Amino acid sequence: MAAERAAANGTASPDRRRFLTAGAAVVGAAASAQLWLPATARAAEAPLPAGLFSLGVASGDPLPDGIVLWTRLAPDPLNGGGMPDRTVPVQWEISPDPRFAGSVRKGTAQARSAYGHSVHVDVRGLRPGSVYWYRFRAGGQLSPVGRTRTAPGLLSSGGPLRIALASCQNWQHGYFTPYADMLAQDPDVVLFVGDYIYESGPSASAVRRHEGSGEPYSLTQYRNRYAQYRSDPDLKRMHAHAPWVVTFDDHEVDNDYAGEIPQDPAQQTHDAFVARLTAAYQAYYEHMPVRATAIPDGPHIRMHRRFQFGRLARLNVLDTRQYRTDQATGQAGAQDPARTMLGAEQKQWLLDSLHGSGARWNLVASQIMLAETDLLAGPGKQWYYDAWDGYQVERNALLAEFASVRNPVVLSGDRHLSMISDLRKDFADPGSAVVGAEFVGTSISSNGDQDQAAFHAQWDPLKADNPHWKLIDAHRGYHLFDLRADAVDATVRVVDTVLKPKATARTLAKLRVADGRSGVRRV
């Protein structure tokens, strides 16, 4: 498992580099010296409240020699955090021993109020492909212990590598019970492709009610929403068990937004929405185990980046929200060659990565579905315009490039369904070449316990119009991928309910993508 040293590949402008360098200092990414206040100053300060580590710990963005360690001091998490308005030194420690008998790296980071007292420690100098344990200490309080692992060395090959794919966890629709099963499956890394929180207001009829009195707009409101989601015990345990690679979709800000255009521009002025983006992106950074390259610059955040898992796999993480043109409203718009999902710079970055990869498996993390979904039974087409179907010229150009890429596999979310498909060069021609495979993971909890009979009554009649579908299903859960040199074995894991804190999990289906054979088949 590995991220390249340049977590976001590409050249930043001098001003941007200065900003990122300053930002890393602001959050105290990893101090080698003990940065303490003088004893007289410490004595004059009031003791810190109890419960500093209420949101737990997490790790992410693994490198062969490094990992990001995360926590946020929040003794009163649903009310802004509850921390005094001052900088707090936080000691961190990482060890190959769960009892911390042989610490290899330790230091002190600065938790600053400007970043919600979050801590992002970018630890380097670790061994490739190794398991570590870590913890934090502040104000005489000790955090829970987290477990993580580094990526394999860049020249390592073979595997295996286990990746869990998750997305779409709506607090109000149910408990995050799939994570309990994911924990038992012990993935090497969790890939989360969007909708970590939902911005909807509280509902009296919900399984679990959102905090607050409406949608979040301010930084404090977004912080409170993230804190509520982070309190789910199964999510908290999964964060503490394995490193995560994350990206966002729309609900971390506003449903179906595109760039700086909200879902409802008549209700949100441009200036108001830019302020909302700024707050949402900062809260996202504060709650995710990501590097300083993701420190927001106002209403902009850099999330597209690539990870190298030895010679076995390269993972390209996309951002399909910030750079897209507004959604089409009809078929002509969906086929407009000027419409872009990725933006010119990100698209070229992706193509350079795919064609320059020496990996056996080339994975693409896309928040939204790449394969076609024809919603109209019989002649004609009807599409989801928020997905890649609404950006068809760019989508088709990307699929054409897949024909000369080794083993492209797309990992997506958004749909609240398992939708597993062959990727064809031209979906207008069902006989065109298969150039890859796509796994759209179901939701963790969004849509709750769906009525299966109603689902099949709606979707089964569409199978004839979508012959590239290999599996569609509406249970809640996640996908598990075991990567080897010869194949990717995929397991669809589902739970019987998300309406209760405990659930029973099972394997719904197994599928395989074989090395050198485009497409996916049921096992």
LUMZA-54843 format. One record per atom (N, C-alpha, C, CB): x, y, z. Coordinates in steps of 0.1 Angstrom, whole numbers, plus 5000, padded with zeros to 4 digits. Glycine has a CB too. Example, Ala and Ser with C-alpha at 12.3 -4.5 7.8 and 13.67 -1.06 7.14 Angstrom:
BEGIN
513249435078;512349555078;513249675078;511349555090;512849785071;513749895071;512950005079;514149945057;
# end
This chain:
BEGIN
500849885000;500050005000;500950125000;499050005012;500750224992;501650334993;501150454985;502850294987;501450564991;501250684984;502650734980;500450794992;502750794969;504050854965;504350964974;504050894950;505650994975;506051104983;505351234979;507551134983;505151254967;504351374963;502951334963;504751424948;502251354974;500851304976;499951364965;500351344990;500251484962;499451544950;500551574940;498751674954;500551484930;501551494919;501351624911;501651364911;502351694908;502151814900;502951924906;500651854898;503152034899;503952144904;503052254909;504852194892;503252294921;502452404927;503252534924;502352384942;502452644923;503052774921;503852814933;501952874918;504852904932;505552954943;504653004954;506553054939;503653074951;502753124961;502053014968;501753224956;501652914961;500952804966;501852724976;500352704955;503152704971;504052634979;504352704992;505452614972;504452834992;504652915004;503452895013;504853065001;502252895007;501052875015;501052745022;499752895007;501352635015;501352505020;502352485031;501552395010;503552545029;504652545039;504152615052;505852605034;503552735050;503052805062;501952725069;502552945058;501052665061;499952585066;500452475074;499052545056;501552405069;502052285077;502552335090;503152215069;503252455090;503752505103;502552535112;504552625101;501452595107;500352635115;499752515123;499252695106;499652405116;498952285122;500052195129;498252205112;501352235129;502352165136;502452025131;502052165150;502652005118;502551865113;503351765120;502951865098;504651785123;505451685130;506651755136;505751565122;506651795148;507751865154;508751765160;507251965165;509951785156;510951685162;511451725176;512151685153;511251855179;511651905192;510351915201;512352035192;510551915214;509451925223;509152075224;509851875237;508052115219;507652255218;506652295230;506952295205;507252325241;506452355253;506452505256;506952275265;505352545262;505352685268;506152685280;503852725271;506652805284;507452815297;506652765308;507952955299;507252725319;506552665331;505652775337;507552615341;506152905337;505353005343;504053025336;506153135344;504153025322;502953035314;501952925316;503353055299;502552805317;501652685319;500952695332;502552555318;501652735342;501052745355;499852845356;502052785366;499952945347;498953055347;497653005339;499453175342;497852905331;496652865323;495752765331;497152795310;494452775328;493552685334;493652545329;492052735332;493452445337;493552305332;492552285320;493252205343;492952195311;492052165300;490852075305;492852095289;489752095298;488552015302;488851865300;487352055294;488051785307;488151635305;487551595291;487351565316;487951485287;487351425274;487951485262;485851455274;489251525262;489851585251;489751505238;491251615254;489851365239;489951285228;488551215225;491051175230;487551285226;486151235224;485951185209;485151335227;486651245200;486551205186;487451095181;486751325177;488251045190;489150935187;490350975179;488350835179;490950875172;492150895165;491950835151;493350825172;492850865142;492750815128;494150825121;491650885120;494350755110;495550765102;495150765088;496550655106;496050805079;495650805065;496850845056;494650905063;496550835043;497550865032;498850795034;497651015031;498850665034;500150595037;501150605026;499850445040;502450615030;503550615022;504450495026;504350745023;505450455017;506350355022;507050385034;507250325011;507350515037;508050545049;507350635058;509450615045;505950655056;505250755064;503750735064;505550895058;503150815073;501750805076;501350935082;501350685084;500050975080;499451095087;498651045099;498551175077;498951095110;498251065123;497351185126;499251035134;496151155130;495151255132;494451245146;494051255121;494151355152;493151365162;492651505163;493751315176;491651525171;491151665173;490651675188;489951705163;491151775194;490751795208;489451855209;491851885216;488451785215;487051835214;486251775226;486351795201;486451835238;485751795250;484251815250;486351855262;483751915241;482351935240;482151935225;481952075247;482151825218;482251815204;481051875196;482351675200;479851865201;478651915194;478352065197;477451835198;479252135204;479152275207;480452345204;478652295221;480952325192;482152395187;483452335192;482052535192;483352235200;484552165205;484852185219;485752215197;484552295225;484652325239;486052345244;484152205246;487052385235;488352415239;488552555241;489352365228;489552595250;489852735252;490552785240;490752755265;490452915238;491052985226;492553005228;490353115223;493252895227;494752895228;495352775222;495152905243;496552785219;497352675213;497652575224;498552725205;497452445221;497752335230;498752245225;496452265234;499852215232;500852115227;500251975229;502152135234;500451895219;499951755219;501051665216;498751735209;501451585225;502551485222;501951365214;503151435236;502751315205;502451205198;503551095198;502051235183;503150975196;504050865197;503650755188;504250815212;504550695180;504250585171;505250475173;504250625157;504850345174;505650235178;505350115170;505650215193;506250025167;505949895161;505349795172;507149835155;505349835184;504849745195;503549805201;505949735206;502549725202;501249775207;501349825222;500249665206;502349785229;502549825243;503549945243;503149715252;503949995231;504850105230;506150085237;504250235235;506649955236;507949925243;509149975235;508049775245;508949995222;510050035214;509650145204;510549915206;509350265210;508950375201;510050415191;508650495210;509650445179;510650475169;510450625165;510450395157;509350685167;509150825164;508250885175;508550845150;508651005180;507751085189;508051225187;508051035204;507151315192;507251455191;506151525196;507451495176;506051655194;504951735198;504351825187;505451825210;503051815185;502451895175;501652005182;501451815166;501252115175;500552225181;499052215176;501152355178;498152205186;496752205182;496252345184;495852105191;495952415173;495552555173;494052575171;496352625161;493552675177;492152705176;491752745162;491752815186;492652805154;492252835141;491852715132;493452915134;492352595136;492052475129;491252375138;493252415123;490452435146;489552355155;490352265164;488652275146;491552295168;492352215176;492552075171;491752205190;492552065157;492851935151;494451925150;492251935136;494851805149;496251765148;496451675136;496751705161;497451715127;497851635116;499351615117;497351695102;499751495120;501151465122;501651385110;501451395135;502551435102;503051365090;504351305094;503251465078;504251175098;505451105103;506151045092;504950995113;507451055092;508350995081;509350905088;508951105072;510150835080;511250755085;510750615090;511950825096;509650575086;509050445090;509450335080;507550445092;509250205084;509550095076;508450065066;509949965084;508750035054;507650005044;506949875048;508249985030;505649875045;504849755046;504749705061;505349645038;504749795070;504749755084;503649815092;506149805091;503249735103;502149775111;502749855123;501349655117;502049965127;502450055138;501250085147;503150185133;501550115159;500550165168;500850305172;500350075181;499850395175;500150535178;499150585188;500050615165;499550695195;498650755205;499050905207;498650675218;498250975213;498451115216;498251145231;497451205208;498851255236;498751295250;498651445251;499851235259;497651495258;497551635260;496851665273;496751705248;497351765280;496651805293;496651695303;495351855290;497651605303;497651495312;496651375308;497251535325;496051385296;495051285292;495651215280;493751355287;495351085279;495850995269;494750955260;496550865276;495050955247;494150915237;493950765236;494550975223;492850715229;492850575225;494050545217;491550545218;494450415216;495550375207;494950345193;496250245214;495650395183;495350355170;496350265163;495250485161;495850195153;496750095146;496750145131;496149945147;497950135125;498050175111;499050095104;498350325110;499350115092;500350045085;500850135073;499949915079;502150125070;502750195059;502550115046;504250215062;502850185035;502750125022;503950035020;502650225011;503849935011;504949855007;505949935000;504549734999;507149894999;508249964992;507849974977;509549894993;508350084971;507950114957;508350004947;508550244953;509349924951;509749824942;509249684945;511249814941;508449674956;507849554960;506749514949;507249554974;506449384949;505549334939;504749224945;506249284926;503649184938;502949064942;501749094950;503748974949;501849144962;500749164971;500649044981;499449174964;499549014987;498249074984;498049204991;497148984988;497049274986;496649404992;495149404993;497149524983;494649435005;493149435007;492649585009;492849355020;491749625001;491149755001;489649745004;491449834988;489149825013;487749835016;487249965009;487349825031;486149955002;485550074995;484250105002;485250044980;484150235007;482950285014;482550415009;483250285030;481350455011;480750585008;479450605014;480750604992;478950725014;477550755017;477050705030;476650705006;477450785041;476950745054;476050855060;478250715064;474750835059;473850935063;473450905078;472550945054;473750985087;473450965101;472050945104;473951085110;471151015097;469751015099;469050885094;469051135094;469750825084;469150705078;469550575085;469650695064;470450575094;470750455101;472150455108;470750345092;472450345115;473650335122;474750285112;473550225134;475950305115;477050275106;477550125108;478250375107;476550035109;476849895112;477849825103;475649825113;477849865089;478849785081;480249795086;478749835067;480649905093;482049915097;482449815107;482250055103;481449755115;481849655124;482349525117;480649615133;481649495106;482149385097;483349415090;481049345087;483549545085;484749585079;485949565088;484649725074;485749605101;486849585111;487249435111;486349635124;486349345112;486649205113;487349155100;485349125115;487149215088;487849175076;489249235075;486949225064;489649325083;490949375085;491549415072;491849265091;491049525065;491649575053;492949645056;490649665046;493849645046;495049725047;494849875046;496049685036;493749915039;493450055037;491950065034;494350125026;491350175039;489950205036;489950315026;489150235049;489250305015;489050405005;487650455006;489350354990;487550585010;486250645012;486050755001;486050715026;484950734993;484850814980;483750914981;484650724969;483350954993;482451074993;481151055002;482051104980;480651175006;479451185014;479751125028;478251115008;480751175034;481151145048;480151195057;482551195051;479651315055;478551375063;477451405053;478951495071;476251435058;475151495050;474751625056;473951395050;474551725047;474251865052;472851885055;474751955041;471951785054;470551815056;470251845070;469751685052;469151925072;468751955086;468151835093;467752065085;467951855106;467451745114;465951705111;467551785129;465751575111;464351525109;463851455121;464351435096;462651495125;462051435137;461751285135;460751505140;461651235123;461251095120;462551015117;460351085109;463751075118;464951005115;465250895125;466051095114;466050795121;466550695130;467450755140;467350585122;468350845136;469150925145;469051065140;470650875145;468751165148;468451295144;469751375143;467551365154;469851455132;471051545130;471051645141;470951615116;472251685145;472351795155;471951925148;473851805161;471852035156;471552165151;470152185148;472452185139;469852295142;468452335139;468252345124;468152465146;469252325116;469052335101;470352285094;468752475097;470452325082;471652285074;472852365080;471552305059;474052305079;475252385083;475652485072;476452285086;476052605076;476652705067;477952765072;475652815065;478052775085;479252835091;480252725095;478852915104;481452765098;482552675102;482152595115;483852745104;481652665124;481252595137;480152495134;480752705147;479152525126;478152435122;478652305115;477052495114;479552325106;480152205099;481052125109;481052255087;481752195118;482452125128;481552035137;483252225137;480452095141;479552015149;478951895142;478352105154;478651915129;478151795121;479251685120;477751845107;480451725117;481551625116;481651555130;482851685111;481651635140;481851575153;480751475157;481851685164;479551505153;478451405155;478651275147;477051465151;479051285135;479351165127;480551085133;479651205112;481551155137;482751095143;482451025156;483851195145;481251055162;480850985175;480350845173;479851075182;480050805160;479550675158;480550575162;479150655143;480250475171;481350385176;481950295166;480750305187;481150245156;481750165146;482650235136;480650095138;482250365133;483150445125;484450475132;482450575120;484250515145;485450545153;486450435154;484950595167;485950315156;486850195157;487550165144;486050075162;486750185133;487450155120;488550255117;486350155109;488250385120;489350485118;490550445126;488850625122;490450395138;491550365147;492250235143;491050355161;491650155133;492250025130;493050025117;491049935128;492850105108;493550105095;493650245089;492850005085;494650265080;494650405074;493550415064;496050415067;493150545062;492050575052;492650665042;490950645060;492150655030;492350745019;490950805015;493050675006;490850935016;489550995015;489451095004;489151055028;488251114999;487851224990;486451254993;488151194975;485951374989;484651414991;483751414979;484551554998;482451414981;481451434970;480751554973;480551304968;479351554972;478651684973;478151714987;477451674963;477751604994;477051635007;477951685018;476351505012;479251685016;480151745025;479951895024;481551705023;479251945014;479052095012;477552115010;479852145000;477052074998;475652104994;475352014983;475552254990;474151954983;473751854974;473851904959;472251814976;474551824951;474651844937;475351974933;473351844931;476152034942;476852154938;477952124927;477552224950;478252224920;479252214909;480252334910;478652204895;481452314913;482452424914;481952524925;482552494901;481652644921;481152744930;479652774927;481952874928;478952674922;477552684919;476752594928;477252654904;475852654937;475152564946;473952494939;474652644957;473352404946;472152334940;471052434938;471652234950;470952534946;469852634945;470352774944;468852614957;470952824933;471452954932;470553064935;472052974919;469253034933;468253144937;468153164952;466853104931;468553074960;468553084974;469853114980;467952964980;470953084973;472353104978;473053194968;473052974981;473353314972;474153404963;475553344962;474253554969;476253394951;477553344949;478453374961;478153414936;478453494966;479253524978;478953434990;479153674982;477653414992;477253335003;477753195001;475753335005;477653144989;478053004987;479552984988;477552954973;480353084983;481753084985;482153075000;482453204978;481453155008;481653155022;481353015028;480853255030;480252955023;479952815027;480952715023;478552775021;481452725010;482552635006;483752645015;482852664991;484152775018;485252795026;485152725040;485552945028;483952735046;483752675059;483752525058;482452725065;483052475047;482952325046;484252265043;481952295034;485052325034;486352265031;487352265043;487052335019;487252375051;488152375063;487752275073;488052515069;486452255075;485952155085;486352015079;484452165087;486251995066;486651865061;488151835064;486351865045;488951935061;490351915064;490651885079;491152045060;489951965087;490151945102;489851805107;489352045109;488951735100;488451605105;488951485097;486951605104;489851505087;490351405079;491851385081;490051425064;492351255080;493851235081;494551255068;494051085086;494751375064;495351415052;496451505054;494251485042;497351515044;498551595045;498251745044;499551555035;499351825046;499251975045;498952015031;500552035050;499151935021;498751975007;497251995006;499151864998;496451945016;495051955016;494552075024;494351835020;495452155030;494952275037;494252365027;496152345044;492952405030;492252485020;492852625018;490752495025;492652675007;492952805003;491652875001;493952814991;490952925011;489652975010;488752875004;489653105000;487952904993;487052804988;487652704979;485952884981;488952674980;489552574972;490352484981;490552644962;490452354976;491152254984;491652154974;490252184994;492952104976;493552014966;493351874972;495052044965;492451794965;492151654969;492551554959;490751644972;492751584946;493151484937;494651454939;492851524922;494951324940;496351284943;496451134940;496651314958;497651084940;497850944936;498650874947;498550934922;498350744947;499050654957;499650534950;498050614968;500750494954;501450384948;501550274958;502850424942;501050154954;501150034963;502149944957;499749964964;503449974958;504449904952;504249894937;504549764958;504649774931;504349754917;503049694914;505449664911;502349664925;501049594924;499949694919;500649534937;499849814924;498749894921;499050044923;497549864930;498450124914;498450274915;496950314917;499150344903;496750404927;495450454930;495350604927;495050424944;494550644917;494350784914;493050834920;494350804898;493150924929;491950974936;491451104930;492250994951;490251104925;489751214917;488951314926;488851174906;488851434921;487951534926;486951574915;488751664932;485751524916;484751544906;483751654910;483951414903;484051734919;483151844923;483651984920;482851834938;484952014923;485452144923;485652204909;486752154930;485952114899;486352164886;485352144875;487652094882;484152084879;483152054869;482352174865;482251944874;481952174852;480952274848;479552234854;480852294832;478652324854;477352294860;476652174852;476452424859;475852104860;475151984854;474252024842;474351914865;474151934833;473251954821;471851934826;473651854810;470951984818;469551974821;468851894810;468852114822;469551844800;468951764789;470051684782;468151854780;469651604772;470551524765;471551604757;469851424756;471051704751;472051784743;473151844751;471251904736;472751894763;473851944772;474751834777;473152004784;474251714779;475151604784;476151564773;474251484787;475851594760;476751564749;477551684744;475951494738;477451794751;478251914748;479751894750;477752034756;480551904740;482051874742;482651974751;482651874729;482052084754;482652184763;482452154777;482152324760;481552064780;481252024794;482351934800;479851954795;482851974812;483951904818;483551854832;485251984818;484051744836;483951694850;485151714858;483551544850;486351704851;487651704858;488351844857;488451604853;488051924847;488852034844;490051994836;489252114857;490652084828;491752044819;492952004827;492152164811;493352064838;494552034845;494451894852;494852134856;493251864858;493151744865;493051624855;491951744874;492351654844;492251544833;493651514828;491351594822;494451604825;495851574820;496651504831;496551704816;496451554844;497151484855;496751334855;496751544868;495451304853;495051164854;495551084842;493451164854;495551144830;496051074818;497551044820;495751144806;498251144824;499751124826;499951014836;500351254831;499151004847;499350904857;499050764852;498450934869;497950754844;497550624839;498550574829;496150634832;499050664820;499950614809;501350604814;499850714797;501650674825;503050664830;503150564841;503450794836;502150484844;502150394855;502850264851;500750354860;503650214860;504250074858;503549974866;505650084861;502350004872;501649914881;500849814873;500749994891;500649704879;499849604873;498349644873;499949464880;497849704883;496449744884;496449894886;495749684897;495649964877;495450104877;494050134882;495750164863;493950184895;492750204901;492350354900;492750164916;491150384898;490650524897;489550534907;490150564883;489650624917;488650654927;487850764922;489250674941;486550744918;485650844912;484450854921;485250814898;484150974926;483050984935;481750944929;482851124940;481550954916;480350934909;480550824898;479751064904;479450764894;479550644885;479950684871;478150584884;480950604866;481450624852;480650554842;482950584852;480250434844;479450354834;478050424832;479250214839;477450394821;476150444817;475050384826;475850424802;474150464829;472850424835;471750474826;472750464850;471150384818;470050424810;468750394818;470050344796;468050504822;466850494831;465550474823;466750614839;465650464810;464450454801;464450314795;464450564790;463450234799;463250104793;462850114779;462250024801;463450044770;463050044756;463850144748;461650074754;463450184737;464150284728;464350414735;463450304715;465550474731;465850604737;466750594750;464550684740;467150714755;468050714766;467450814776;469450744762;467750784789;467450884800;468650864810;466050864806;469250974814;470450964822;470351044835;471651014814;471251014844;471551094856;472551204852;472151004868;472251324852;473151424847;474151464857;472351544843;474051434870;475051464880;476151374879;474451464894;476051254873;477051154872;477851174858;476451004872;478751084855;479451094843;478651094830;480550984842;477451034831;476451034820;476151184815;475150964823;476251274824;476051414821;477251484815;475651494833;478351414813;479551474808;480151374798;480651504819;479351334788;479651224780;480851234771;478451184772;481151344765;482251354756;483551334764;482251494750;483651394776;484851374784;484951234789;484851474796;483751174793;483751034797;484150944786;482351004802;483650964774;484050874763;485450884759;483150904751;486051004760;487451024757;488350954768;487851174757;487850954780;488650884791;488550734788;488050914804;487350684785;487250534782;488150494770;485750504780;488250584760;489050554749;490550534753;488950664738;490950624763;492350614768;492550484776;492650734777;491450434783;491550314790;491950194782;490150284797;491650204769;492050084760;493550064760;491550114746;494350164763;495750144762;496450154776;496450254753;495550134787;496050134801;495949994806;495150234810;496949954814;496949814819;495949804831;498349774824;494949714829;494049674840;493449794847;494749594850;492649884840;491949994847;490749944854;491550104837;490649984867;489449944875;489050074883;489849834886;487750104881;487150224887;486450194900;486250304877;486650264910;485950244923;485150364926;486950204935;483850354927;482950474928;481950454940;482150484915;481150564942;480150564952;478950634947;480650624965;478250714956;477250804953;475850744951;477550874941;475750624945;474450574941;473550504952;474650464930;474250474964;473550404974;473150264970;472250484979;473750214959;473550084954;474850014950;472650094941;474849884950;475949814944;475649804929;476249674950;476449864921;476349864906;477649824900;475749994900;477849704896;479149654891;478949634876;479549524898;479949694868;479749694854;481049674846;479149834849;480949624834;481949634824;481949784819;481749534812;483149834817;483249964810;483549944796;484450044817;482649994787;482749984773;483250114767;481349944767;483950094756;484550214749;483450314745;485350174737;482350254741;481250344736;479950284741;481250364720;479250344750;478050284756;476850294746;477650344769;477050374736;475950384725;476050264716;476150514717;477150184717;477250064709;477549944719;478450074699;476449874722;476649764732;477649654727;475349694734;478049654715;479049564710;480449614710;478749514697;480649744715;482049794715;482849734726;481949954718;484149754724;485149684733;484949714748;486549714728;485249614756;485249634770;486649674774;484949494778;486849794780;488149854783;488449864798;488149994777;487549814807;487849814821;486649764829;488149964825;486749784842;485649744851;485349854861;486049604858;484149854866;483749954876;482949884887;482950074870;483349924899;482549884911;482050004918;483549804921;480750024917;480050124925;479650064938;478850184917;480250114949;479950054962;478650104967;481050094972;477950024974;476650064980;476950164992;475849944985;475950214998;476150305009;476350235022;474950395010;476950305032;477050255045;475750255052;478150345053;474950375051;473650375057;472650455049;473750445070;473050535039;472150615031;471050535024;472850705021;469850575025;468650515021;468150405031;468850445007;468850385042;468350295052;468150155047;467050345058;467250085054;466949945049;465949955038;466349865061;466449945026;465649965014;464749845011;466649985002;463549875006;462649775002;463149704990;461149844999;463549574992;464149504981;463249474969;464749374986;461949434973;461049404962;460749534954;459649354969;460549644960;460349774953;461549804944;460049884962;462749784949;463949804942;464049724929;465249774950;463749594930;463849504918;462749534909;463749364923;461549574914;460449614905;460849734896;459149644913;461649824902;462049944895;463249924886;462450054905;464149844890;465449834883;465549714874;466549834893;464949604877;465149484869;464649504854;464349364875;463549584852;463149604838;464249684830;461849684838;465249744837;466249824830;467449744826;466649944838;467549624830;468749544828;468949524813;468649414835;467949504805;468049484791;468649604784;466749444784;468449724789;468949844784;470349874789;468049964786;470849804798;472149824804;472849684805;472049884818;473149624794;473749494794;475149484800;473849444780;475749604802;477049604808;477049584823;477749734806;475849594830;475749564844;475949414847;474349604849;476749384856;477049254861;476349224874;478549224862;476049324882;475349304894;474749444899;476249254906;473449444903;472949554909;472149504922;471949634900;472249584933;471649544945;471549664954;472549434952;470549654963;470249774972;470449754987;468849814969;471249654991;471549635005;472549735009;471949495008;472649765022;473649855027;474949765030;473149925040;476049835029;477349755031;478549825025;477249625026;479449745020;480649795014;481249695005;481749845025;482249724997;482949624989;484349604994;483049674974;484849484993;486149444997;486949394985;486149335009;488249434983;489049394972;490349334976;489249514962;490649214972;491849154974;492649154961;491649004979;493749234961;494549254949;495749154949;494949394947;495949084938;497049004937;497649024922;496748844939;498748964919;499348984906;498348934895;500648924905;497648824898;496948764887;495448804886;496948614889;494948864897;493548904897;493148994908;492648774898;492049064907;491449134918;490149054921;491049284914;490049004933;488848944938;488049034946;489248814947;486849064942;485949154949;484849084956;485349254939;484549124969;483549064977;482549184981;484049004989;481249154978;480249254982;479749204996;479049264972;479949285006;479549255020;478349345023;480749275030;477249285028;476049355032;475649325046;474949325021;474849415052;474249385065;472749375064;474749495075;472149305074;470749285074;469949415078;470349175082;470549505085;469849625089;470849735093;468949595101;470449855091;471149975097;470250055106;471750065086;469149995109;468150065118;468350035133;466750025114;469349945135;469649905149;471249915150;469149765153;471649935163;473149945165;473949825161;473449985179;473349705161;474049585158;473349525145;473949485170;474149455137;473649395125;474449265122;473749485113;473849185114;474449055109;474949085094;473548935109;476249045092;476749075078;476948935071;478149145080;476948945058;477148835049;477748875036;475748755047;478148775029;478648795015;477548785005;479848695011;477248894998;476148884988;476648824975;475649034986;477848864971;478448814958;479948824958;477848894946;480548744949;481948754947;482148774932;482648624952;483148854928;483448884914;484948894913;482749014910;485348884900;486748884897;487048964885;487348734896;488249034885;488849094874;490149024872;488949254875;490348964861;491648894858;492648974851;491348764850;493848964855;494949034848;494949014833;496348994854;494949124826;495049114811;493649094805;495949014808;492549074813;491249054807;490349164811;490748914811;489949254803;489149364806;487749314810;489049464795;487149384820;485849354824;485849264837;485149274814;484649234842;484449174855;483449054853;483849274865;483648944861;482748834860;482448784874;483448714851;481248724875;480748664887;481548544890;479248644887;481848514902;482548394906;481648304913;483748424916;
# end
